[in-house]
Amino acid sequence: MVQDYPDGTVRQYREHLLNELDVYVSVGGMCEFLKKEELTLKKNYRSEKVATEEGQQQRFDYRERVRCTSKMIFIDDTAFWVGMIPSIARSKKGKKA
């Protein structure tokens, strides 16, 4: 479960166990299990696409297209950014998330 969803929260793991396996685990119990299995929290990094040459080129091309535009209106009703990822994830002790 943690391998499939390394950025899940303790509450999400509990909910998954309850929904999928019909097993109730307390928050403390889940924390103890994660600690016992050495599934520690790690910093998570930005989307790899942002760092690729292709991703950088797409950003540059967009800036060039809109550079001469004098008026722009931004509408964002989703509050979502492709590069958004949780800032932490879990993995085995000594391994990257």
ABEGO torsion letter per residue (X at the ends): XAAABAABBAAAAAAAAAAAAGBBBBAAAAAAAAAAAGBBBBBBBBBAAAABAAAAAAAAAAAAAAAABABBBBBBAAGBBAABBBABBBBBBGBBX
